[in-house]
Amino acid sequence: MLEETELLLVLVGFMIAFALAFGIGANDVANSFGTSVGSKVLTLKTACILATIFEIGGSVLLGGQVSATIRGGIINPELFNTTTNGALALMYGQVASLASSCIWMLVATFFKLPVSGSHSIVGATAGFGLVLFGLNGIQWMGILRIVISWFVSPLLSGLVSVLIFFILKKVVLVKEHPLEPALYILPFFYAATVIINVFSVMYGGLSIFGVREIKLWIILVASFASGLVVGLIVFFVVRPYLRKKILRRLEEIERSKDGSYKGPEETKFDKFKRRTMEVYQRIRHPRQTRAAALAAAAKSEDSVSDVVPYRGDSPTVQMESVDLRQDTRASAEPEVLITENPTMIVSKNLGSEESNNAESSEDEETQSEIQVHLIEDRPEEAQVFSFAQILSAIFGSFVHGANDVSNAIGPVVGLWLVAISGDPLDSAPAPIWILFYGGVGISVGLWMWGRKVMETVGNDLTTITPSSGVCIELGSAVTVLIASNLGIPISTTHCKVGSVVCVGRFRSKSNVNWKLFVNIVIAWIVTLPVSAGLSALVMFAFTRTQPTLLSP
């Protein structure tokens, strides 16, 4: 039976852990599905549903391995048995680490700093250990291994992504007719991804089913069999469907040259829905009425005259970049604009020349929010690899749940086990229900806040095409998944940034925002000492109110 103080610590710890998981879900999960939603491959609702399923799946199947490192890899647990109230001191320390991580994540989010939850929780754990045991209480080799991984992992992730992009470039992107090569490589993408996922899940043991160890040959057979089945389904079912769909779309582009194609006719229901949303938007956001008119003008038949010259050598896909921070923008579905003329890019910010000159200052904010970016992939490539983005988004969501759930529930697992057993050395596996609890917290954060900020980290670092986006997602996901199996709490954000920068640099020397990259690296370095300092401060306050925590 828990005492009153222990029960209070457990309750407070679980509440803070849920808040931390909520923040992680609101800020990080959106990165996995941002490109898929922005390119209209997935609707916002579908993306959130898939993210919920695979975030929770990743946290339950693989999250326990990383949480074990968070619990015992930073501070030597045996030191807690050398004090009179070691178990209680550990419980207070876990609450201190959770509280400081949550505070730092909120502050960093307020100032729009791209910090890592992994950095925060590791630094916070070290912080309360310093207060209790001094420098000798920290396992510095464990800290060093984790810190090195934070800088090595972006490089490895970037190299993996560049390798995938290099293969893709040679096989598909340099071809004169890329459709068939792209369709043939798609099943291999899916098969390889499934093989890696199944192998990773089984290699760590299926603890959810009570299986701690599986023979290697069984893992290999199951992994390759699963990949083969998925690859065959994509080859014989998905590939013909995509070919038919893309060819029909290309035919529409050809027919649009002479004006014979007018697009699908609007149904009565669509017209009613559109007009209802227009009225609703005018009532709720009257200042955005003109922005809506500009967007509608770009969709009209005469919008082909509103063009801006752009240098280019091949047909391109222009993809609308939508700011989802407003409710009305979150509900509006972006559209993919495909043009045959390689030197033209349609602009949704264009009205008449006179009105633009007269009211340019008035529309500056609107033009910054409604933008059209040139995407270098040809229509065939964009269509195929936009579909592949579904795979990369699911993969990224799964590994995010596997790695980042430990940031929120690692300390609370230790808190719960110590409260139940009273033994600071308790190394029992993380209970499935606590892993599930962390996954739910991440998913709730996504549904409530993350769906409004669903955008990729690469939008500011470099220009991302559907083809390069798939390589970035797969490369970073593979790196994080390997680290999760090794029990190393690396940052998914670091891996993604590394992939974005490396692929962007590989594509063009001037295609990376190096100033932003330097700021991100500075934020990486600052997070560890700041979170450690906050945790030490909270733990010091605890020791003032509970002096017995430091009793020998």
C-alpha positions, 0 to 999 in steps of 0.5 A: 500500500502506497503512503500518502507522499508516494501516492502524491508523487505518482499522481503528479508524475503521471500528470506531468508525463502526460503533459510532456507527451502532449507537447511532444505530440503537438510539436513533433508528430506533425513532421511525419505527415506534414508533406503528405497532407500538404500535397493532398495525398492524405486528408488531415483526418486520415493523417491524424488517424494513421499517426494515432495508430502507429504512434501508439504501436511504436510506443508499445512495441519498442518504447520500453527499450529506450525507456530502460536507458532513460531509467538506468543509464544516466545515474547509477541506481545502486547509489540509491541503496546507500542512503536511508531514503533512497527509494523516496529520493529516486521518486522525487528525482523522477518528478523533478526530471519530468517537471524540468523537461516539461518547463523547458519544452514549453519555454522553448516552444514559446520562443520557437526553439527546435529543441529535443525531448531526448536532450531535455530528459537526459539532462534533467535526469543528470541534474537531479543526480548531481544534487543527490550524489554530486559528480560521482553519481553520474555515469559519464560514459553513458552521457558521453555515448548519448551525446556523441550519438546526437551528433553522429546520428544526424550525419548517419541519417543524412548519409543513408538518405543521400544514398537512397536519393542517389539510387533514386536519381540514377534509376528514375530521376535522370530518365527521359520517361520516368513513369515506368522506372518510378512505378517499378521501384515503388514495390521495393520501397515498400518491401524494404520498409516492411522488412526493416520494421518487422525485423526491428519489432521482433528483434527486441522481443514481443514483450506485449505477448510475453515473448522475450527472445526470438531466434534470429532465423525466425525473425529473418524469415518473418521479416522477408516474408512480410516484405515479399507479400507487401511488395507483391501487393504493391506490384500487382495491385497498387502499381497498375492503379497508379499507372492508370491514374497518372496517365489519365492525369497526364492526358488531362494536361495535354487536353488542357493545352487547346482548352478542350479539358475544363476539369470535373464538373462541380456537383450541386452538393459541392457547390452548396458546400463551397458556398456554405464555407464561404459564408462561414469564412466571411462571418468568422474572418471578414479580413480574410475575404480578399484572400479567399477571393485571390485563391478562388481567382487562381482556380478559375479558367482565366487564371492561366493568364496570371503567371509569373515567369520562372526558369526551368527546363522540365515540366513541374508540379507546383504544390500549394504550401498552406499555413495550417495555424488558422482553423479556416486554413486547416479545414481547406484542402490544398491542391496540387497544380500541374502545368505543362509549361516549364517556364510558368508558375501559377501564383495565387497572390495575383489580382489585377496589376493595378489592385496589386500595386495599390494594395500590396502593403495590405496583402503582405501578410496574406501573401506570406501565408498563401504561397506557391513553391516550385517543385522540381519533380516532373508530374509523373515523379510527383504522383508516384512519390507522393503516394510513397509519402504515405509509407514514409509518413507511417514509418516515421510515425512508428519510429517516433512513437518507439523513440520519443515516448521514452522521453515522457514515460521513462521517468514515470516508469521508474517512478511507478516501479519504485513505488510498487516494489520499494526497490530503487534497483528494480529493472523490471520491463516497462509495463505495457499500459504505461507505454500505451499511456505515453502513446495516447498522450502523444496522440492527444497532443497531435489531435488538439494542436499538432493538426494545426501546425502540420508542416515539415522541418525542411520547409525552412531548411531547404526545398523538398520535392516528393522524391527527396522527401521520401528519401529524407523520411526513410533515411531518418526513420531507419536511423532512429529505428536502429537506435531504438533497438540499441536502446540509445535515446537519440532525437528524431528531430536531429536525424530528420534535420541531418537528412534534410541538410545532407540531401539538400546539399547533395542536390544543390550547394545553395539549397540549404539555409545554413544560418537556420541550421547553425541556430538549430545546432546551438539549440541542441547544445544549450538544451542539455545544460539548461534542462539539467540546471532546471532539474537540479533547481527543482530537486534542490527545492525538494531537499529543502522541504524534505531534508531526509532525502540527503540522509546517508 
